[in-house]
Amino acid sequence: MRAITRTLGPNASGLTSSMIRLDEWADAPIGVQVAIASGACNFTVQHSFDDPNDLFAPVPLASMFWDTSFCPAGAIGGVAPLSFAIPTAPLWMRVLMNSGAGALRFTVTQYNVVDE
């Protein structure tokens, strides 16, 4: 199992965390947790299947499509800590802090990952 954590804030309103690269060959589901580290904030968890590192058809970072369709309602405009699982492994995940002066911790876990 591999767990990757990103911290965002305090006072990071309008910013996104760095992207987390997932292993598309590892077993699903993916575990996701968002914890409010301090204060109050509004956040959205996002995922993408676009790959800026693809050898044949890379998608520029600025053109990546970020989606929320795998995320429950509490992860879109969320204000409370939550944990959830998604049924498949997107290539990338990140969290956006929509508003607030607090800080949050975003953790993604994946099983049977091939370490490089």
N, CA, C and O atoms as a printed pandas DataFrame, in Angstrom:
     atom_number atom_name residue_name chain_id  residue_number  x_coord  y_coord  z_coord
0              1         N          MET        A               1    0.853   -1.179    0.000
1              2        CA          MET        A               1    0.000    0.000    0.000
2              3         C          MET        A               1    0.890    1.230    0.000
3              4         O          MET        A               1    1.960    1.239    0.608
4              5         N          ARG        A               2    0.438    2.260   -0.684
5              6        CA          ARG        A               2    1.125    3.535   -0.700
6              7         C          ARG        A               2    0.121    4.613   -0.337
7              8         O          ARG        A               2   -0.988    4.641   -0.870
8              9         N          ALA        A               3    0.503    5.492    0.559
9             10        CA          ALA        A               3   -0.327    6.644    0.927
10            11         C          ALA        A               3    0.462    7.900    0.613
11            12         O          ALA        A               3    1.625    8.022    0.997
12            13         N          ILE        A               4   -0.164    8.822   -0.076
13            14        CA          ILE        A               4    0.464   10.092   -0.418
14            15         C          ILE        A               4   -0.392   11.199    0.177
15            16         O          ILE        A               4   -1.614   11.199    0.025
16            17         N          THR        A               5    0.250   12.136    0.851
17            18        CA          THR        A               5   -0.462   13.225    1.515
18            19         C          THR        A               5    0.018   14.569    0.981
19            20         O          THR        A               5    1.209   14.773    0.747
20            21         N          ARG        A               6   -0.923   15.470    0.796
21            22        CA          ARG        A               6   -0.631   16.853    0.438
22            23         C          ARG        A               6   -1.307   17.744    1.474
23            24         O          ARG        A               6   -2.422   17.461    1.910
24            25         N          THR        A               7   -0.631   18.820    1.865
25            26        CA          THR        A               7   -1.199   19.793    2.789
26            27         C          THR        A               7   -1.371   21.103    2.051
27            28         O          THR        A               7   -0.504   21.502    1.273
28            29         N          LEU        A               8   -2.475   21.767    2.287
29            30        CA          LEU        A               8   -2.777   23.026    1.618
30            31         C          LEU        A               8   -3.246   24.017    2.655
31            32         O          LEU        A               8   -4.132   23.703    3.450
32            33         N          GLY        A               9   -2.672   25.213    2.668
33            34        CA          GLY        A               9   -3.063   26.250    3.614
34            35         C          GLY        A               9   -2.000   26.444    4.660
35            36         O          GLY        A               9   -0.956   25.794    4.592
36            37         N          PRO        A              10   -2.218   27.302    5.616
37            38        CA          PRO        A              10   -3.423   28.123    5.739
38            39         C          PRO        A              10   -3.451   29.257    4.705
39            40         O          PRO        A              10   -2.450   29.575    4.063
40            41         N          ASN        A              11   -4.607   29.833    4.579
41            42        CA          ASN        A              11   -4.846   30.969    3.691
42            43         C          ASN        A              11   -4.484   30.659    2.238
43            44         O          ASN        A              11   -3.828   31.463    1.576
44            45         N          ALA        A              12   -4.908   29.500    1.745
45            46        CA          ALA        A              12   -4.615   29.088    0.372
46            47         C          ALA        A              12   -5.851   29.161   -0.506
47            48         O          ALA        A              12   -5.947   28.427   -1.490
48            49         N          SER        A              13   -6.782   30.013   -0.182
49            50        CA          SER        A              13   -8.032   30.123   -0.929
50            51         C          SER        A              13   -7.759   30.344   -2.412
51            52         O          SER        A              13   -6.983   31.222   -2.791
52            53         N          GLY        A              14   -8.411   29.530   -3.248
53            54        CA          GLY        A              14   -8.259   29.640   -4.693
54            55         C          GLY        A              14   -7.080   28.855   -5.242
55            56         O          GLY        A              14   -6.837   28.887   -6.449
56            57         N          LEU        A              15   -6.336   28.147   -4.388
57            58        CA          LEU        A              15   -5.175   27.378   -4.831
58            59         C          LEU        A              15   -5.471   25.881   -4.837
59            60         O          LEU        A              15   -6.379   25.412   -4.151
60            61         N          THR        A              16   -4.695   25.145   -5.616
61            62        CA          THR        A              16   -4.806   23.686   -5.632
62            63         C          THR        A              16   -3.540   23.082   -5.046
63            64         O          THR        A              16   -2.469   23.688   -5.085
64            65         N          SER        A              17   -3.679   21.880   -4.506
65            66        CA          SER        A              17   -2.521   21.144   -4.030
66            67         C          SER        A              17   -1.693   20.697   -5.227
67            68         O          SER        A              17   -2.145   20.784   -6.369
68            69         N          SER        A              18   -0.492   20.223   -4.966
69            70        CA          SER        A              18    0.253   19.590   -6.047
70            71         C          SER        A              18   -0.482   18.305   -6.427
71            72         O          SER        A              18   -1.205   17.733   -5.612
72            73         N          MET        A              19   -0.295   17.864   -7.644
73            74        CA          MET        A              19   -1.012   16.699   -8.150
74            75         C          MET        A              19   -0.411   15.415   -7.579
75            76         O          MET        A              19    0.795   15.332   -7.343
76            77         N          ILE        A              20   -1.261   14.425   -7.365
77            78        CA          ILE        A              20   -0.827   13.101   -6.921
78            79         C          ILE        A              20   -0.977   12.150   -8.100
79            80         O          ILE        A              20   -2.073   11.985   -8.635
80            81         N          ARG        A              21    0.124   11.525   -8.503
81            82        CA          ARG        A              21    0.105   10.559   -9.608
82            83         C          ARG        A              21   -0.235    9.188   -9.040
83            84         O          ARG        A              21    0.409    8.723   -8.100
84            85         N          LEU        A              22   -1.241    8.546   -9.607
85            86        CA          LEU        A              22   -1.656    7.221   -9.170
86            87         C          LEU        A              22   -1.131    6.171  -10.150
87            88         O          LEU        A              22   -0.765    6.490  -11.282
88            89         N          ASP        A              23   -1.101    4.931   -9.706
89            90        CA          ASP        A              23   -0.655    3.809  -10.516
90            91         C          ASP        A              23   -1.885    3.181  -11.167
91            92         O          ASP        A              23   -2.679    2.527  -10.491
92            93         N          GLU        A              24   -2.045    3.376  -12.461
93            94        CA          GLU        A              24   -3.241    2.864  -13.147
94            95         C          GLU        A              24   -3.254    1.346  -13.236
95            96         O          GLU        A              24   -4.281    0.769  -13.593
96            97         N          TRP        A              25   -2.146    0.679  -12.922
97            98        CA          TRP        A              25   -2.091   -0.777  -12.959
98            99         C          TRP        A              25   -2.351   -1.399  -11.590
99           100         O          TRP        A              25   -2.488   -2.618  -11.484
100          101         N          ALA        A              26   -2.419   -0.586  -10.549
101          102        CA          ALA        A              26   -2.655   -1.096   -9.197
102          103         C          ALA        A              26   -4.133   -1.425   -8.998
103          104         O          ALA        A              26   -4.990   -1.022   -9.784
104          105         N          ASP        A              27   -4.403   -2.154   -7.942
105          106        CA          ASP        A              27   -5.778   -2.545   -7.640
106          107         C          ASP        A              27   -6.620   -1.354   -7.190
107          108         O          ASP        A              27   -6.135   -0.448   -6.511
108          109         N          ALA        A              28   -7.878   -1.378   -7.580
109          110        CA          ALA        A              28   -8.860   -0.415   -7.078
110          111         C          ALA        A              28   -9.566   -1.071   -5.901
111          112         O          ALA        A              28   -9.439   -2.286   -5.750
112          113         N          PRO        A              29  -10.279   -0.377   -5.085
113          114        CA          PRO        A              29  -10.569    1.056   -5.137
114          115         C          PRO        A              29   -9.435    1.893   -4.542
115          116         O          PRO        A              29   -8.480    1.376   -3.963
116          117         N          ILE        A              30   -9.582    3.185   -4.707
117          118        CA          ILE        A              30   -8.651    4.174   -4.173
118          119         C          ILE        A              30   -9.292    4.768   -2.927
119          120         O          ILE        A              30  -10.470    5.122   -2.953
120          121         N          GLY        A              31   -8.549    4.882   -1.853
121          122        CA          GLY        A              31   -9.053    5.514   -0.638
122          123         C          GLY        A              31   -8.656    6.980   -0.607
123          124         O          GLY        A              31   -7.516    7.323   -0.920
124          125         N          VAL        A              32   -9.584    7.841   -0.235
125          126        CA          VAL        A              32   -9.342    9.283   -0.195
126          127         C          VAL        A              32   -9.809    9.822    1.151
127          128         O          VAL        A              32  -10.867    9.440    1.651
128          129         N          GLN        A              33   -9.014   10.708    1.727
129          130        CA          GLN        A              33   -9.397   11.364    2.976
130          131         C          GLN        A              33   -9.029   12.840    2.904
131          132         O          GLN        A              33   -7.943   13.202    2.450
132          133         N          VAL        A              34   -9.943   13.679    3.355
133          134        CA          VAL        A              34   -9.669   15.100    3.509
134          135         C          VAL        A              34   -9.902   15.436    4.975
135          136         O          VAL        A              34  -10.990   15.220    5.508
136          137         N          ALA        A              35   -8.873   15.963    5.615
137          138        CA          ALA        A              35   -8.963   16.353    7.023
138          139         C          ALA        A              35   -8.734   17.848    7.123
139          140         O          ALA        A              35   -7.816   18.389    6.506
140          141         N          ILE        A              36   -9.574   18.513    7.904
141          142        CA          ILE        A              36   -9.379   19.942    8.151
142          143         C          ILE        A              36   -8.307   20.048    9.233
143          144         O          ILE        A              36   -8.526   19.638   10.372
144          145         N          ALA        A              37   -7.148   20.598    8.873
145          146        CA          ALA        A              37   -6.024   20.681    9.807
146          147         C          ALA        A              37   -6.178   21.842   10.776
147          148         O          ALA        A              37   -5.769   21.752   11.933
148          149         N          SER        A              38   -6.769   22.933   10.302
149          150        CA          SER        A              38   -6.999   24.092   11.171
150          151         C          SER        A              38   -8.011   25.022   10.528
151          152         O          SER        A              38   -8.177   25.030    9.308
152          153         N          GLY        A              39   -8.689   25.806   11.360
153          154        CA          GLY        A              39   -9.630   26.807   10.859
154          155         C          GLY        A              39  -10.781   26.207   10.081
155          156         O          GLY        A              39  -11.205   25.080   10.333
156          157         N          ALA        A              40  -11.276   26.979    9.135
157          158        CA          ALA        A              40  -12.395   26.569    8.291
158          159         C          ALA        A              40  -12.020   26.781    6.832
159          160         O          ALA        A              40  -11.391   27.779    6.482
160          161         N          CYS        A              41  -12.411   25.832    5.983
161          162        CA          CYS        A              41  -12.173   25.979    4.552
162          163         C          CYS        A              41  -13.214   25.196    3.770
163          164         O          CYS        A              41  -13.839   24.266    4.281
164          165         N          ASN        A              42  -13.381   25.591    2.535
165          166        CA          ASN        A              42  -14.281   24.954    1.589
166          167         C          ASN        A              42  -13.401   24.345    0.500
167          168         O          ASN        A              42  -12.556   25.042   -0.061
168          169         N          PHE        A              43  -13.580   23.060    0.189
169          170        CA          PHE        A              43  -12.666   22.376   -0.732
170          171         C          PHE        A              43  -13.426   21.524   -1.740
171          172         O          PHE        A              43  -14.599   21.202   -1.551
172          173         N          THR        A              44  -12.727   21.169   -2.816
173          174        CA          THR        A              44  -13.250   20.259   -3.834
174          175         C          THR        A              44  -12.145   19.296   -4.237
175          176         O          THR        A              44  -11.043   19.721   -4.584
176          177         N          VAL        A              45  -12.434   17.990   -4.191
177          178        CA          VAL        A              45  -11.502   16.956   -4.638
178          179         C          VAL        A              45  -11.730   16.738   -6.133
179          180         O          VAL        A              45  -12.870   16.649   -6.588
180          181         N          GLN        A              46  -10.639   16.653   -6.890
181          182        CA          GLN        A              46  -10.735   16.509   -8.339
182          183         C          GLN        A              46   -9.839   15.370   -8.826
183          184         O          GLN        A              46   -8.860   15.016   -8.168
184          185         N          HIS        A              47  -10.181   14.803   -9.982
185          186        CA          HIS        A              47   -9.370   13.759  -10.608
186          187         C          HIS        A              47   -9.290   13.996  -12.104
187          188         O          HIS        A              47  -10.134   14.678  -12.685
188          189         N          SER        A              48   -8.255   13.421  -12.725
189          190        CA          SER        A              48   -8.077   13.576  -14.170
190          191         C          SER        A              48   -7.482   12.311  -14.770
191          192         O          SER        A              48   -6.665   11.642  -14.138
192          193         N          PHE        A              49   -7.892   11.987  -15.983
193          194        CA          PHE        A              49   -7.313   10.886  -16.744
194          195         C          PHE        A              49   -6.334   11.403  -17.790
195          196         O          PHE        A              49   -5.695   10.603  -18.472
196          197         N          ASP        A              50   -6.200   12.707  -17.933
197          198        CA          ASP        A              50   -5.236   13.285  -18.858
198          199         C          ASP        A              50   -3.824   13.045  -18.328
199          200         O          ASP        A              50   -3.612   12.960  -17.118
200          201         N          ASP        A              51   -2.875   12.938  -19.233
201          202        CA          ASP        A              51   -1.506   12.659  -18.801
202          203         C          ASP        A              51   -0.508   13.593  -19.488
203          204         O          ASP        A              51   -0.245   13.460  -20.683
204          205         N          PRO        A              52    0.043   14.532  -18.727
205          206        CA          PRO        A              52    1.047   15.423  -19.304
206          207         C          PRO        A              52    2.377   14.702  -19.577
207          208         O          PRO        A              52    3.248   15.256  -20.248
208          209         N          ASN        A              53    2.542   13.471  -19.064
209          210        CA          ASN        A              53    3.774   12.708  -19.267
210          211         C          ASN        A              53    3.656   11.652  -20.363
211          212         O          ASN        A              53    4.599   10.892  -20.585
212          213         N          ASP        A              54    2.520   11.592  -21.050
213          214        CA          ASP        A              54    2.328   10.597  -22.101
214          215         C          ASP        A              54    3.357   10.808  -23.216
215          216         O          ASP        A              54    3.595   11.937  -23.646
216          217         N          LEU        A              55    3.959    9.721  -23.674
217          218        CA          LEU        A              55    5.008    9.822  -24.690
218          219         C          LEU        A              55    4.483   10.149  -26.083
219          220         O          LEU        A              55    5.202   10.728  -26.897
220          221         N          PHE        A              56    3.231    9.783  -26.363
221          222        CA          PHE        A              56    2.695    9.959  -27.705
222          223         C          PHE        A              56    1.735   11.128  -27.839
223          224         O          PHE        A              56    1.721   11.793  -28.875
224          225         N          ALA        A              57    0.941   11.390  -26.828
225          226        CA          ALA        A              57   -0.047   12.470  -26.898
226          227         C          ALA        A              57   -0.163   13.165  -25.535
227          228         O          ALA        A              57   -1.204   13.071  -24.886
228          229         N          PRO        A              58    0.884   13.853  -25.100
229          230        CA          PRO        A              58    0.807   14.516  -23.787
230          231         C          PRO        A              58   -0.214   15.654  -23.800
231          232         O          PRO        A              58   -0.359   16.369  -24.792
232          233         N          VAL        A              59   -0.915   15.802  -22.680
233          234        CA          VAL        A              59   -1.873   16.901  -22.512
234          235         C          VAL        A              59   -1.166   17.969  -21.670
235          236         O          VAL        A              59   -0.729   17.674  -20.558
236          237         N          PRO        A              60   -1.046   19.196  -22.172
237          238        CA          PRO        A              60   -0.380   20.238  -21.383
238          239         C          PRO        A              60   -1.075   20.424  -20.029
239          240         O          PRO        A              60   -2.296   20.305  -19.931
240          241         N          LEU        A              61   -0.295   20.714  -18.997
241          242        CA          LEU        A              61   -0.858   20.897  -17.652
242          243         C          LEU        A              61   -2.029   21.862  -17.652
243          244         O          LEU        A              61   -3.054   21.595  -17.024
244          245         N          ALA        A              62   -1.889   22.971  -18.342
245          246        CA          ALA        A              62   -2.945   23.989  -18.347
246          247         C          ALA        A              62   -4.205   23.522  -19.070
247          248         O          ALA        A              62   -5.266   24.123  -18.901
248          249         N          SER        A              63   -4.110   22.460  -19.872
249          250        CA          SER        A              63   -5.265   21.961  -20.636
250          251         C          SER        A              63   -5.896   20.719  -20.020
251          252         O          SER        A              63   -6.868   20.193  -20.562
252          253         N          MET        A              64   -5.368   20.246  -18.909
253          254        CA          MET        A              64   -5.921   19.034  -18.296
254          255         C          MET        A              64   -7.373   19.252  -17.869
255          256         O          MET        A              64   -7.733   20.312  -17.357
256          257         N          PHE        A              65   -8.203   18.218  -18.094
257          258        CA          PHE        A              65   -9.601   18.251  -17.663
258          259         C          PHE        A              65   -9.681   17.665  -16.265
259          260         O          PHE        A              65   -9.319   16.509  -16.050
260          261         N          TRP        A              66  -10.155   18.459  -15.316
261          262        CA          TRP        A              66  -10.314   18.022  -13.920
262          263         C          TRP        A              66  -11.787   17.794  -13.656
263          264         O          TRP        A              66  -12.611   18.678  -13.890
264          265         N          ASP        A              67  -12.120   16.613  -13.171
265          266        CA          ASP        A              67  -13.501   16.184  -12.993
266          267         C          ASP        A              67  -13.774   15.877  -11.519
267          268         O          ASP        A              67  -12.847   15.719  -10.725
268          269         N          THR        A              68  -15.050   15.796  -11.170
269          270        CA          THR        A              68  -15.458   15.447   -9.804
270          271         C          THR        A              68  -16.464   14.296   -9.793
271          272         O          THR        A              68  -17.048   14.009   -8.748
272          273         N          SER        A              69  -16.681   13.628  -10.940
273          274        CA          SER        A              69  -17.753   12.636  -11.040
274          275         C          SER        A              69  -17.560   11.428  -10.132
275          276         O          SER        A              69  -18.550   10.783   -9.787
276          277         N          PHE        A              70  -16.338   11.089   -9.729
277          278        CA          PHE        A              70  -16.118    9.965   -8.814
278          279         C          PHE        A              70  -16.266   10.367   -7.353
279          280         O          PHE        A              70  -16.247    9.509   -6.471
280          281         N          CYS        A              71  -16.411   11.652   -7.089
281          282        CA          CYS        A              71  -16.413   12.161   -5.712
282          283         C          CYS        A              71  -17.830   12.303   -5.166
283          284         O          CYS        A              71  -18.728   12.717   -5.898
284          285         N          PRO        A              72  -18.048   11.967   -3.893
285          286        CA          PRO        A              72  -19.374   12.158   -3.290
286          287         C          PRO        A              72  -19.656   13.644   -3.085
287          288         O          PRO        A              72  -18.756   14.478   -3.173
288          289         N          ALA        A              73  -20.907   13.956   -2.813
289          290        CA          ALA        A              73  -21.316   15.355   -2.651
290          291         C          ALA        A              73  -20.486   16.096   -1.606
291          292         O          ALA        A              73  -20.190   17.277   -1.787
292          293         N          GLY        A              74  -20.106   15.427   -0.518
293          294        CA          GLY        A              74  -19.341   16.081    0.534
294          295         C          GLY        A              74  -17.933   16.465    0.144
295          296         O          GLY        A              74  -17.275   17.210    0.870
296          297         N          ALA        A              75  -17.447   15.965   -1.006
297          298        CA          ALA        A              75  -16.105   16.291   -1.483
298          299         C          ALA        A              75  -16.119   17.403   -2.528
299          300         O          ALA        A              75  -15.071   17.803   -3.033
300          301         N          ILE        A              76  -17.310   17.895   -2.846
301          302        CA          ILE        A              76  -17.456   18.973   -3.827
302          303         C          ILE        A              76  -18.055   20.162   -3.090
303          304         O          ILE        A              76  -19.235   20.154   -2.741
304          305         N          GLY        A              77  -17.245   21.176   -2.857
305          306        CA          GLY        A              77  -17.681   22.293   -2.024
306          307         C          GLY        A              77  -17.792   21.866   -0.570
307          308         O          GLY        A              77  -18.601   22.411    0.181
308          309         N          GLY        A              78  -16.977   20.890   -0.169
309          310        CA          GLY        A              78  -17.034   20.341    1.188
310          311         C          GLY        A              78  -16.494   21.294    2.240
311          312         O          GLY        A              78  -15.621   22.117    1.968
312          313         N          VAL        A              79  -17.031   21.166    3.443
313          314        CA          VAL        A              79  -16.579   21.985    4.571
314          315         C          VAL        A              79  -16.250   21.134    5.795
315          316         O          VAL        A              79  -15.773   21.659    6.801
316          317         N          ALA        A              80  -16.499   19.834    5.721
317          318        CA          ALA        A              80  -16.268   18.935    6.851
318          319         C          ALA        A              80  -15.321   17.815    6.421
319          320         O          ALA        A              80  -15.301   17.442    5.248
320          321         N          PRO        A              81  -14.542   17.279    7.354
321          322        CA          PRO        A              81  -13.650   16.173    7.020
322          323         C          PRO        A              81  -14.442   14.978    6.492
323          324         O          PRO        A              81  -15.585   14.766    6.896
324          325         N          LEU        A              82  -13.843   14.201    5.597
325          326        CA          LEU        A              82  -14.513   13.012    5.090
326          327         C          LEU        A              82  -13.512   12.027    4.530
327          328         O          LEU        A              82  -12.381   12.385    4.201
328          329         N          SER        A              83  -13.941   10.783    4.426
329          330        CA          SER        A              83  -13.188    9.712    3.779
330          331         C          SER        A              83  -14.134    9.016    2.819
331          332         O          SER        A              83  -15.324    8.871    3.102
332          333         N          PHE        A              84  -13.604    8.586    1.683
333          334        CA          PHE        A              84  -14.425    7.862    0.716
334          335         C          PHE        A              84  -13.521    7.030   -0.183
335          336         O          PHE        A              84  -12.301    7.195   -0.166
336          337         N          ALA        A              85  -14.111    6.145   -0.960
337          338        CA          ALA        A              85  -13.384    5.319   -1.919
338          339         C          ALA        A              85  -13.930    5.591   -3.314
339          340         O          ALA        A              85  -15.116    5.870   -3.486
340          341         N          ILE        A              86  -13.057    5.506   -4.300
341          342        CA          ILE        A              86  -13.516    5.608   -5.685
342          343         C          ILE        A              86  -13.209    4.274   -6.365
343          344         O          ILE        A              86  -12.208    3.633   -6.046
344          345         N          PRO        A              87  -14.062    3.854   -7.300
345          346        CA          PRO        A              87  -14.001    2.489   -7.818
346          347         C          PRO        A              87  -12.883    2.207   -8.818
347          348         O          PRO        A              87  -12.628    1.043   -9.127
348          349         N          THR        A              88  -12.221    3.216   -9.322
349          350        CA          THR        A              88  -11.176    3.022  -10.317
350          351         C          THR        A              88  -10.043    3.999  -10.045
351          352         O          THR        A              88  -10.202    4.931   -9.256
352          353         N          ALA        A              89   -8.926    3.797  -10.678
353          354        CA          ALA        A              89   -7.774    4.665  -10.442
354          355         C          ALA        A              89   -7.611    5.670  -11.577
355          356         O          ALA        A              89   -7.191    5.301  -12.673
356          357         N          PRO        A              90   -7.940    6.936  -11.325
357          358        CA          PRO        A              90   -7.604    7.952  -12.316
358          359         C          PRO        A              90   -6.082    8.111  -12.338
359          360         O          PRO        A              90   -5.395    7.555  -11.481
360          361         N          LEU        A              91   -5.559    8.846  -13.283
361          362        CA          LEU        A              91   -4.111    9.043  -13.334
362          363         C          LEU        A              91   -3.638   10.057  -12.296
363          364         O          LEU        A              91   -2.547    9.921  -11.743
364          365         N          TRP        A              92   -4.455   11.068  -12.032
365          366        CA          TRP        A              92   -4.052   12.167  -11.152
366          367         C          TRP        A              92   -5.196   12.557  -10.228
367          368         O          TRP        A              92   -6.368   12.421  -10.579
368          369         N          MET        A              93   -4.844   13.044   -9.043
369          370        CA          MET        A              93   -5.825   13.622   -8.115
370          371         C          MET        A              93   -5.214   14.860   -7.478
371          372         O          MET        A              93   -3.994   14.987   -7.372
372          373         N          ARG        A              94   -6.077   15.761   -7.062
373          374        CA          ARG        A              94   -5.662   16.965   -6.353
374          375         C          ARG        A              94   -6.845   17.484   -5.565
375          376         O          ARG        A              94   -7.966   16.999   -5.719
376          377         N          VAL        A              95   -6.594   18.479   -4.714
377          378        CA          VAL        A              95   -7.670   19.128   -3.968
378          379         C          VAL        A              95   -7.552   20.633   -4.201
379          380         O          VAL        A              95   -6.454   21.188   -4.239
380          381         N          LEU        A              96   -8.695   21.269   -4.355
381          382        CA          LEU        A              96   -8.788   22.711   -4.551
382          383         C          LEU        A              96   -9.388   23.320   -3.300
383          384         O          LEU        A              96  -10.425   22.862   -2.819
384          385         N          MET        A              97   -8.745   24.351   -2.767
385          386        CA          MET        A              97   -9.342   25.071   -1.641
386          387         C          MET        A              97  -10.132   26.236   -2.232
387          388         O          MET        A              97   -9.555   27.212   -2.712
388          389         N          ASN        A              98  -11.456   26.120   -2.190
389          390        CA          ASN        A              98  -12.330   27.126   -2.788
390          391         C          ASN        A              98  -12.313   28.436   -2.011
391          392         O          ASN        A              98  -12.260   29.512   -2.606
392          393         N          SER        A              99  -12.357   28.350   -0.685
393          394        CA          SER        A              99  -12.376   29.549    0.156
394          395         C          SER        A              99  -12.004   29.166    1.579
395          396         O          SER        A              99  -11.955   27.986    1.927
396          397         N          GLY        A             100  -11.747   30.168    2.384
397          398        CA          GLY        A             100  -11.459   29.940    3.795
398          399         C          GLY        A             100  -10.044   30.310    4.170
399          400         O          GLY        A             100   -9.181   30.495    3.312
400          401         N          ALA        A             101   -9.825   30.411    5.445
401          402        CA          ALA        A             101   -8.511   30.797    5.970
402          403         C          ALA        A             101   -7.857   29.636    6.706
403          404         O          ALA        A             101   -6.828   29.831    7.352
404          405         N          GLY        A             102   -8.416   28.446    6.628
405          406        CA          GLY        A             102   -7.882   27.293    7.335
406          407         C          GLY        A             102   -6.847   26.548    6.515
407          408         O          GLY        A             102   -6.319   27.061    5.529
408          409         N          ALA        A             103   -6.573   25.341    6.940
409          410        CA          ALA        A             103   -5.644   24.463    6.237
410          411         C          ALA        A             103   -6.251   23.067    6.183
411          412         O          ALA        A             103   -7.022   22.688    7.065
412          413         N          LEU        A             104   -5.904   22.299    5.147
413          414        CA          LEU        A             104   -6.422   20.943    5.044
414          415         C          LEU        A             104   -5.320   19.978    4.653
415          416         O          LEU        A             104   -4.278   20.364    4.124
416          417         N          ARG        A             105   -5.586   18.701    4.931
417          418        CA          ARG        A             105   -4.666   17.611    4.604
418          419         C          ARG        A             105   -5.427   16.634    3.714
419          420         O          ARG        A             105   -6.522   16.191    4.059
420          421         N          PHE        A             106   -4.846   16.307    2.579
421          422        CA          PHE        A             106   -5.462   15.467    1.550
422          423         C          PHE        A             106   -4.599   14.219    1.385
423          424         O          PHE        A             106   -3.426   14.322    1.028
424          425         N          THR        A             107   -5.173   13.036    1.642
425          426        CA          THR        A             107   -4.420   11.787    1.565
426          427         C          THR        A             107   -5.115   10.823    0.610
427          428         O          THR        A             107   -6.335   10.662    0.657
428          429         N          VAL        A             108   -4.336   10.184   -0.253
429          430        CA          VAL        A             108   -4.842    9.179   -1.188
430          431         C          VAL        A             108   -4.060    7.894   -0.944
431          432         O          VAL        A             108   -2.830    7.917   -0.892
432          433         N          THR        A             109   -4.769    6.763   -0.793
433          434        CA          THR        A             109   -4.110    5.472   -0.611
434          435         C          THR        A             109   -4.462    4.553   -1.775
435          436         O          THR        A             109   -5.560    4.602   -2.330
436          437         N          GLN        A             110   -3.493    3.715   -2.122
437          438        CA          GLN        A             110   -3.679    2.781   -3.229
438          439         C          GLN        A             110   -2.934    1.493   -2.879
439          440         O          GLN        A             110   -1.826    1.540   -2.345
440          441         N          TYR        A             111   -3.540    0.346   -3.180
441          442        CA          TYR        A             111   -2.973   -0.954   -2.858
442          443         C          TYR        A             111   -2.289   -1.603   -4.043
443          444         O          TYR        A             111   -2.624   -1.317   -5.192
444          445         N          ASN        A             112   -1.328   -2.479   -3.767
445          446        CA          ASN        A             112   -0.581   -3.221   -4.777
446          447         C          ASN        A             112    0.085   -2.310   -5.799
447          448         O          ASN        A             112    0.027   -2.552   -7.005
448          449         N          VAL        A             113    0.711   -1.268   -5.294
449          450        CA          VAL        A             113    1.411   -0.305   -6.132
450          451         C          VAL        A             113    2.795   -0.844   -6.448
451          452         O          VAL        A             113    3.453   -1.433   -5.591
452          453         N          VAL        A             114    3.231   -0.640   -7.681
453          454        CA          VAL        A             114    4.585   -1.012   -8.057
454          455         C          VAL        A             114    5.478    0.185   -7.778
455          456         O          VAL        A             114    5.344    1.235   -8.407
456          457         N          ASP        A             115    6.396    0.015   -6.823
457          458        CA          ASP        A             115    7.316    1.099   -6.493
458          459         C          ASP        A             115    8.410    1.171   -7.542
459          460         O          ASP        A             115    8.892    0.158   -8.049
460          461         N          GLU        A             116    8.782    2.401   -7.846
461          462        CA          GLU        A             116    9.826    2.610   -8.854
462          463         C          GLU        A             116   11.181    2.587   -8.216
463          464         O          GLU        A             116   12.190    2.746   -8.904
